[in-house]
Amino acid sequence: MAFGLARRELRPKVPLRPGEGDKNHLTSLEGLAALSLDALSSVAYGPEAIVLVLVAAGSGALSATLPITLVISALLAVLVVSYGQVIAVHPDGGGAYAVAKKDLGPWPSLLAAASLVVDYVLTVAVSLAAGAASLASAFPALSTHLLAVCLVGLALLTAVNLRGIAESARALMLPTVLFIGSMLGIIVVGLIRSHPAAVVGTPVPVHATEALSVLLLLKAFSSGCSALTGVEAIANAVPSFRTPRVKRAQRTELMLGALLGVMLIGLAILIRRDHVAPRGGVTVLAQLTAGAYGTGWAYYATNIVVTLVLLFAANTSFGGLPVLMSLLARDHRLPHLFGLRAERPVYRYGVLALALLAAVLLVAANADTHRLIPLFAIGVFIGFTISQVGLVRHWATERPPGWLRRALINGIGALLTALAGLVLLTTKFLEGAWVVVVAVPLLMLLFARIQRYYDAVGAELGLGRIPPPPQRTTSLVIVPVGEVSKLAQHALTAALALGDEVVAVAVHADPARVQVLRESWDRWNPGVRLEILDSPHRSLVEPIVEYVRHAASDGRQVAVLIPEVEPRHRRYQILQNQRGILLATVLRARTDVAVCMLPYRLRL
Amino acid sequence: MAFGLARRELRPKVPLRPGEGDKNHLTSLEGLAALSLDALSSVAYGPEAIVLVLVAAGSGALSATLPITLVISALLAVLVVSYGQVIAVHPDGGGAYAVAKKDLGPWPSLLAAASLVVDYVLTVAVSLAAGAASLASAFPALSTHLLAVCLVGLALLTAVNLRGIAESARALMLPTVLFIGSMLGIIVVGLIRSHPAAVVGTPVPVHATEALSVLLLLKAFSSGCSALTGVEAIANAVPSFRTPRVKRAQRTELMLGALLGVMLIGLAILIRRDHVAPRGGVTVLAQLTAGAYGTGWAYYATNIVVTLVLLFAANTSFGGLPVLMSLLARDHRLPHLFGLRAERPVYRYGVLALALLAAVLLVAANADTHRLIPLFAIGVFIGFTISQVGLVRHWATERPPGWLRRALINGIGALLTALAGLVLLTTKFLEGAWVVVVAVPLLMLLFARIQRYYDAVGAELGLGRIPPPPQRTTSLVIVPVGEVSKLAQHALTAALALGDEVVAVAVHADPARVQVLRESWDRWNPGVRLEILDSPHRSLVEPIVEYVRHAASDGRQVAVLIPEVEPRHRRYQILQNQRGILLATVLRARTDVAVCMLPYRLRL
């Protein structure tokens, strides 16, 4: 319909991540709570992903975890500095899609959008899978039902997000603080102890199946890069901060970088010192937890906190993807459907699409984090690269004081993230990255195709041009009736107000019925002509459709007014109106007349 | 809607069984082909049902099969004579429901309807289960997949009946003749041979677990009564016969009775002589087939013919139940939905309801004929009894010459069928008949409840009274627009023809967009006022609903005209109109105004 085609400029006033309202702006610390869970929670699977790759070269190779983590942390430092500049340049929110659209043109923005969609879906799947593994580390009975645990979690998130959540940064403070505290505690207590307090999980024999090659190191690096997902979230949500926004957002980004770096390096040191190798039924993080705290209440509490934080991390996608999809819908790159918020302030279709895609992924990967990791992070690194390249372009065009230094910083950032992305893609191609290589271009094509369709529709509707004035014609309103009743009276009252001419039509195969109707109509004498239509094939719809088509051929505006009996109770709905709905459906499919439904509300 | 409430008298012009059209009237022989398959095919499970009960008293007890069959055949003779009179009295088709409604009043007719519904559903389930067992007798590989075979058959029948079938009696001639020929052949060849030509199936050890008590004999009798189902079909379909209708129909009934009696008794004699006992993987009929014809091609051919005929028997319910449901809908005892025939001459909802119920039954009974038999036949015997009682009432009221003799015949019929029904119910209660005892009254209550609702609605609508004349008021047509376009022009053209006053409304949260719209509207100057509505909560629907409610409060007839962009290709449907449909849905739920959808057809 008409206002579905509004061509707004992209203005991501609606923040790309949840937890922010216009009234409720964030301090730096609140920002950390609201926006960093996605990034911080990746310590639950990032270090483990490195260990799982390296172990292929035997337990000796595990000592490479620390140097790889240091490289990743260096990349993190570059990203934090780069994103500091993104925040300064895009105080309105610098999502990769918005930046690419502004600075780089349509195709890069489509690439950014497609990789963001893939990334959001994977964030849900990986976070839930890691959360289930964490919960199963504490409660081994769950370890054979990981997929079910994930799907229950997904159903929970979907239900909550369909209802709409009044999520506040303050609500996230406690789990964030508990999580950061537990992680730092593991590192400090673990390093103080001379050896692990407890060992959990069943031993898994370690056989070196390949040499510690450069390829294996690169693979481990690319798996570990999954720990960097989410560091862009703060830059996407600058408008949610309290003034001075840019300063506060930059400070939060710095805190996030520092915390994430410390956690990653600290955990890597512990892994190296305690020779942590993969064990059955527990995560690497759970092993480190047991090593520091033993297997008492602190072990359970930490695993539950980790699970909760991963659930919140999955939830950030429910805040982000539906909003991104609504932006794409506003740009005519997705069905306008995804821009619809029904009665609640919720992008219902976006939430459902995300839930469906994540469920498919979880089932396909059987809720195993390590099957999902090779798909993960590629989308994020595409987004990283696009953001930095866009900024280099920005500096080169605007040339403010010191632009060259700034362009250099973002250029190095772009180069490194592109390089890392390429490493991810090539080393993990056969293990699953190909899915992303297939999905991203397909999504881009889909977006472009949809946009082309909407553009063609816009041209056909003459958008942007002034149409000729509306014509003045007369109208004929056709009212299907069954018998003389208050319903017919109600319908004719409306029809007489709307039409210059009104005609009632009835379909009857049975001559006796026709006689009765004709007589009571004449006795009633409502001032409207009654036409009784023959129905040779007993169809009630066909004769009316034929009559309407014929009536519509003389240039008048024809409307069919169908009165509907509306029961007060929902359970009676099935008893009513089926013929009216059928007639309306057929008329809308086969004629161009206006089809009007007029409710008649029953008392029962 | 109005014509949903047409109160036609019950006139079952549409025959209750398939295979008959107005042009295509039946001779006696054609009638046998078209209407007797349901009854004749029951020899595939009736004798077996007796054997399966008697074997509980050891193999010696199996010789009681013949006397029990003779009792059943005597009952059959009474039924044939009684139904000869039913045909004479109800040449318009004497379905138990129609007869009960005419002669016995509302509650007996509800009882007849409920038991017919149960019977039709069970006919499908039992015929399919017996058909699958017959097919598996020829192809043992199927014997572990009986349920799947049944469900495939059911899906096939449903699909064919949803499309609508131009079934002709002549098409059924060949399978009927083949079936009757095979059965008579089995009896004749089997009796000529001194001992069985071949023995099929795996032996099952026979242990007598109980004595050959009267109760066991009654149980065997009631199981065997399942062979009598379907003898009422001819009396339901008298209008389908060629003149002289009554004569032809009576002759067909007689032929059916003779054939069925001969088959049942013949097979029972064979069972007795060859000491046929249940064996694994094959039906009793398949054992008799192998005994007569050996295990060559004739064995396969006969089993396939039996399967086909059982499939056709199941199909008779698809001809019958949807028509019965449409009659009930016309009497306001089922949702009017079931009286709807969309574009095809098919009661789609009735067909779907039957398929669903039969599928549930088949799954619940795991496609085992012998779990379904105890539920079967009770419904039929209720119908038998009601028909006879109705006729007794008829004779006693009309008193034509010889009425007493006739009333006596029908009275004996009623007594015997009632007695048999009672035996069925009591002996099989715990084995499944209780389901019928629960289902039939529930269905009756449902029908009565629905009728009460429709009556109340009729009273509220003042059906049968002349309402006051329609009022003359003025009208306001509200058109939601998004921007100046050909769509807006199209909508305003229609609105100006329909409304005394027209107002365009737009919802915009963004001041810049409002400015653009206002300016282009003023430049266009279509002669219609544009109201721009604030949307504090970004909802597009809420402000329009509020505006409409306010406009509707001053007594004018208000209509909202929603233009819809209609793409030419179905696949683009998801890209369009979602907001329009949402707005229409909310308006119809929350206001009493007329909601008009106006299509604008795209070229693409």
HADDOCK unambig.tbl for C-alpha pairs under 7 A between the chains (distance, minus, plus):
assign (segid A and resid 1 and name CA) (segid B and resid 563 and name CA) 5.58 0.50 0.50
assign (segid A and resid 1 and name CA) (segid B and resid 564 and name CA) 4.64 0.50 0.50
assign (segid A and resid 1 and name CA) (segid B and resid 565 and name CA) 5.54 0.50 0.50
assign (segid A and resid 1 and name CA) (segid B and resid 576 and name CA) 6.99 0.50 0.50
assign (segid A and resid 1 and name CA) (segid B and resid 577 and name CA) 5.00 0.50 0.50
assign (segid A and resid 1 and name CA) (segid B and resid 579 and name CA) 6.71 0.50 0.50
assign (segid A and resid 1 and name CA) (segid B and resid 580 and name CA) 5.56 0.50 0.50
assign (segid A and resid 2 and name CA) (segid B and resid 481 and name CA) 5.20 0.50 0.50
assign (segid A and resid 2 and name CA) (segid B and resid 482 and name CA) 4.70 0.50 0.50
assign (segid A and resid 2 and name CA) (segid B and resid 483 and name CA) 6.61 0.50 0.50
assign (segid A and resid 2 and name CA) (segid B and resid 487 and name CA) 6.46 0.50 0.50
assign (segid A and resid 2 and name CA) (segid B and resid 488 and name CA) 6.80 0.50 0.50
assign (segid A and resid 2 and name CA) (segid B and resid 563 and name CA) 6.86 0.50 0.50
assign (segid A and resid 3 and name CA) (segid B and resid 481 and name CA) 5.63 0.50 0.50
assign (segid A and resid 3 and name CA) (segid B and resid 482 and name CA) 3.28 0.50 0.50
assign (segid A and resid 3 and name CA) (segid B and resid 483 and name CA) 6.48 0.50 0.50
assign (segid A and resid 4 and name CA) (segid B and resid 482 and name CA) 6.84 0.50 0.50
assign (segid A and resid 4 and name CA) (segid B and resid 579 and name CA) 6.67 0.50 0.50
assign (segid A and resid 5 and name CA) (segid B and resid 482 and name CA) 6.97 0.50 0.50
assign (segid A and resid 6 and name CA) (segid B and resid 482 and name CA) 6.31 0.50 0.50
assign (segid A and resid 335 and name CA) (segid B and resid 574 and name CA) 6.71 0.50 0.50
assign (segid A and resid 335 and name CA) (segid B and resid 575 and name CA) 4.64 0.50 0.50
assign (segid A and resid 336 and name CA) (segid B and resid 575 and name CA) 6.28 0.50 0.50
assign (segid A and resid 337 and name CA) (segid B and resid 578 and name CA) 5.88 0.50 0.50
assign (segid A and resid 341 and name CA) (segid B and resid 539 and name CA) 6.87 0.50 0.50
assign (segid A and resid 461 and name CA) (segid B and resid 485 and name CA) 5.69 0.50 0.50
assign (segid A and resid 461 and name CA) (segid B and resid 486 and name CA) 4.97 0.50 0.50
assign (segid A and resid 461 and name CA) (segid B and resid 487 and name CA) 6.10 0.50 0.50
assign (segid A and resid 462 and name CA) (segid B and resid 485 and name CA) 5.49 0.50 0.50
assign (segid A and resid 462 and name CA) (segid B and resid 486 and name CA) 5.92 0.50 0.50
assign (segid A and resid 463 and name CA) (segid B and resid 484 and name CA) 6.87 0.50 0.50
assign (segid A and resid 463 and name CA) (segid B and resid 485 and name CA) 5.20 0.50 0.50
assign (segid A and resid 466 and name CA) (segid B and resid 484 and name CA) 6.70 0.50 0.50
assign (segid A and resid 466 and name CA) (segid B and resid 485 and name CA) 6.81 0.50 0.50
assign (segid A and resid 466 and name CA) (segid B and resid 524 and name CA) 5.87 0.50 0.50
assign (segid A and resid 467 and name CA) (segid B and resid 485 and name CA) 5.98 0.50 0.50
assign (segid A and resid 467 and name CA) (segid B and resid 486 and name CA) 5.74 0.50 0.50
assign (segid A and resid 467 and name CA) (segid B and resid 489 and name CA) 6.87 0.50 0.50
assign (segid A and resid 469 and name CA) (segid B and resid 489 and name CA) 6.59 0.50 0.50
assign (segid A and resid 469 and name CA) (segid B and resid 526 and name CA) 5.22 0.50 0.50
assign (segid A and resid 470 and name CA) (segid B and resid 489 and name CA) 5.05 0.50 0.50
assign (segid A and resid 470 and name CA) (segid B and resid 490 and name CA) 6.82 0.50 0.50
assign (segid A and resid 470 and name CA) (segid B and resid 492 and name CA) 5.88 0.50 0.50
assign (segid A and resid 470 and name CA) (segid B and resid 493 and name CA) 4.73 0.50 0.50
assign (segid A and resid 470 and name CA) (segid B and resid 526 and name CA) 6.27 0.50 0.50
assign (segid A and resid 471 and name CA) (segid B and resid 493 and name CA) 5.16 0.50 0.50
assign (segid A and resid 472 and name CA) (segid B and resid 493 and name CA) 6.38 0.50 0.50
assign (segid A and resid 472 and name CA) (segid B and resid 496 and name CA) 6.62 0.50 0.50
assign (segid A and resid 472 and name CA) (segid B and resid 497 and name CA) 6.42 0.50 0.50
assign (segid A and resid 473 and name CA) (segid B and resid 497 and name CA) 5.42 0.50 0.50
assign (segid A and resid 474 and name CA) (segid B and resid 497 and name CA) 5.11 0.50 0.50
assign (segid A and resid 475 and name CA) (segid B and resid 497 and name CA) 5.31 0.50 0.50
assign (segid A and resid 475 and name CA) (segid B and resid 498 and name CA) 5.95 0.50 0.50
assign (segid A and resid 481 and name CA) (segid B and resid 2 and name CA) 5.20 0.50 0.50
assign (segid A and resid 481 and name CA) (segid B and resid 3 and name CA) 5.65 0.50 0.50
assign (segid A and resid 482 and name CA) (segid B and resid 2 and name CA) 4.70 0.50 0.50
assign (segid A and resid 482 and name CA) (segid B and resid 3 and name CA) 3.32 0.50 0.50
assign (segid A and resid 482 and name CA) (segid B and resid 4 and name CA) 6.90 0.50 0.50
assign (segid A and resid 482 and name CA) (segid B and resid 5 and name CA) 6.96 0.50 0.50
assign (segid A and resid 482 and name CA) (segid B and resid 6 and name CA) 6.27 0.50 0.50
assign (segid A and resid 483 and name CA) (segid B and resid 2 and name CA) 6.62 0.50 0.50
assign (segid A and resid 483 and name CA) (segid B and resid 3 and name CA) 6.52 0.50 0.50
assign (segid A and resid 484 and name CA) (segid B and resid 463 and name CA) 6.86 0.50 0.50
assign (segid A and resid 484 and name CA) (segid B and resid 466 and name CA) 6.70 0.50 0.50
assign (segid A and resid 485 and name CA) (segid B and resid 461 and name CA) 5.68 0.50 0.50
assign (segid A and resid 485 and name CA) (segid B and resid 462 and name CA) 5.47 0.50 0.50
assign (segid A and resid 485 and name CA) (segid B and resid 463 and name CA) 5.20 0.50 0.50
assign (segid A and resid 485 and name CA) (segid B and resid 466 and name CA) 6.80 0.50 0.50
assign (segid A and resid 485 and name CA) (segid B and resid 467 and name CA) 5.99 0.50 0.50
assign (segid A and resid 486 and name CA) (segid B and resid 461 and name CA) 4.99 0.50 0.50
assign (segid A and resid 486 and name CA) (segid B and resid 462 and name CA) 5.93 0.50 0.50
assign (segid A and resid 486 and name CA) (segid B and resid 467 and name CA) 5.76 0.50 0.50
assign (segid A and resid 487 and name CA) (segid B and resid 2 and name CA) 6.51 0.50 0.50
assign (segid A and resid 487 and name CA) (segid B and resid 461 and name CA) 6.11 0.50 0.50
assign (segid A and resid 488 and name CA) (segid B and resid 2 and name CA) 6.84 0.50 0.50
assign (segid A and resid 489 and name CA) (segid B and resid 467 and name CA) 6.89 0.50 0.50
assign (segid A and resid 489 and name CA) (segid B and resid 469 and name CA) 6.58 0.50 0.50
assign (segid A and resid 489 and name CA) (segid B and resid 470 and name CA) 5.06 0.50 0.50
assign (segid A and resid 490 and name CA) (segid B and resid 470 and name CA) 6.82 0.50 0.50
assign (segid A and resid 492 and name CA) (segid B and resid 470 and name CA) 5.91 0.50 0.50
assign (segid A and resid 493 and name CA) (segid B and resid 470 and name CA) 4.74 0.50 0.50
assign (segid A and resid 493 and name CA) (segid B and resid 471 and name CA) 5.15 0.50 0.50
assign (segid A and resid 493 and name CA) (segid B and resid 472 and name CA) 6.35 0.50 0.50
assign (segid A and resid 494 and name CA) (segid B and resid 557 and name CA) 6.06 0.50 0.50
assign (segid A and resid 496 and name CA) (segid B and resid 472 and name CA) 6.60 0.50 0.50
assign (segid A and resid 497 and name CA) (segid B and resid 472 and name CA) 6.41 0.50 0.50
assign (segid A and resid 497 and name CA) (segid B and resid 473 and name CA) 5.41 0.50 0.50
assign (segid A and resid 497 and name CA) (segid B and resid 474 and name CA) 5.12 0.50 0.50
assign (segid A and resid 497 and name CA) (segid B and resid 475 and name CA) 5.29 0.50 0.50
assign (segid A and resid 497 and name CA) (segid B and resid 557 and name CA) 6.45 0.50 0.50
assign (segid A and resid 498 and name CA) (segid B and resid 475 and name CA) 5.94 0.50 0.50
assign (segid A and resid 498 and name CA) (segid B and resid 498 and name CA) 4.79 0.50 0.50
assign (segid A and resid 498 and name CA) (segid B and resid 499 and name CA) 5.52 0.50 0.50
assign (segid A and resid 499 and name CA) (segid B and resid 498 and name CA) 5.52 0.50 0.50
assign (segid A and resid 524 and name CA) (segid B and resid 466 and name CA) 5.87 0.50 0.50
assign (segid A and resid 526 and name CA) (segid B and resid 469 and name CA) 5.23 0.50 0.50
assign (segid A and resid 526 and name CA) (segid B and resid 470 and name CA) 6.27 0.50 0.50
assign (segid A and resid 539 and name CA) (segid B and resid 341 and name CA) 6.86 0.50 0.50
assign (segid A and resid 557 and name CA) (segid B and resid 494 and name CA) 6.06 0.50 0.50
assign (segid A and resid 557 and name CA) (segid B and resid 497 and name CA) 6.45 0.50 0.50
assign (segid A and resid 563 and name CA) (segid B and resid 1 and name CA) 5.49 0.50 0.50
assign (segid A and resid 563 and name CA) (segid B and resid 2 and name CA) 6.87 0.50 0.50
assign (segid A and resid 564 and name CA) (segid B and resid 1 and name CA) 4.62 0.50 0.50
assign (segid A and resid 565 and name CA) (segid B and resid 1 and name CA) 5.60 0.50 0.50
assign (segid A and resid 574 and name CA) (segid B and resid 335 and name CA) 6.73 0.50 0.50
assign (segid A and resid 575 and name CA) (segid B and resid 335 and name CA) 4.68 0.50 0.50
assign (segid A and resid 575 and name CA) (segid B and resid 336 and name CA) 6.29 0.50 0.50
assign (segid A and resid 577 and name CA) (segid B and resid 1 and name CA) 5.04 0.50 0.50
assign (segid A and resid 578 and name CA) (segid B and resid 337 and name CA) 5.90 0.50 0.50
assign (segid A and resid 579 and name CA) (segid B and resid 1 and name CA) 6.72 0.50 0.50
assign (segid A and resid 579 and name CA) (segid B and resid 4 and name CA) 6.57 0.50 0.50
assign (segid A and resid 580 and name CA) (segid B and resid 1 and name CA) 5.50 0.50 0.50
assign (segid A and resid 592 and name CA) (segid B and resid 599 and name CA) 5.82 0.50 0.50
assign (segid A and resid 593 and name CA) (segid B and resid 598 and name CA) 6.45 0.50 0.50
assign (segid A and resid 594 and name CA) (segid B and resid 596 and name CA) 5.94 0.50 0.50
assign (segid A and resid 594 and name CA) (segid B and resid 597 and name CA) 5.52 0.50 0.50
assign (segid A and resid 594 and name CA) (segid B and resid 598 and name CA) 4.43 0.50 0.50
assign (segid A and resid 595 and name CA) (segid B and resid 596 and name CA) 5.19 0.50 0.50
assign (segid A and resid 595 and name CA) (segid B and resid 597 and name CA) 5.31 0.50 0.50
assign (segid A and resid 595 and name CA) (segid B and resid 598 and name CA) 6.59 0.50 0.50
assign (segid A and resid 596 and name CA) (segid B and resid 594 and name CA) 5.94 0.50 0.50
assign (segid A and resid 596 and name CA) (segid B and resid 595 and name CA) 5.18 0.50 0.50
assign (segid A and resid 596 and name CA) (segid B and resid 596 and name CA) 3.83 0.50 0.50
assign (segid A and resid 596 and name CA) (segid B and resid 597 and name CA) 6.36 0.50 0.50
assign (segid A and resid 597 and name CA) (segid B and resid 594 and name CA) 5.52 0.50 0.50
assign (segid A and resid 597 and name CA) (segid B and resid 595 and name CA) 5.31 0.50 0.50
assign (segid A and resid 597 and name CA) (segid B and resid 596 and name CA) 6.36 0.50 0.50
assign (segid A and resid 598 and name CA) (segid B and resid 593 and name CA) 6.46 0.50 0.50
assign (segid A and resid 598 and name CA) (segid B and resid 594 and name CA) 4.44 0.50 0.50
assign (segid A and resid 598 and name CA) (segid B and resid 595 and name CA) 6.59 0.50 0.50
assign (segid A and resid 599 and name CA) (segid B and resid 592 and name CA) 5.83 0.50 0.50
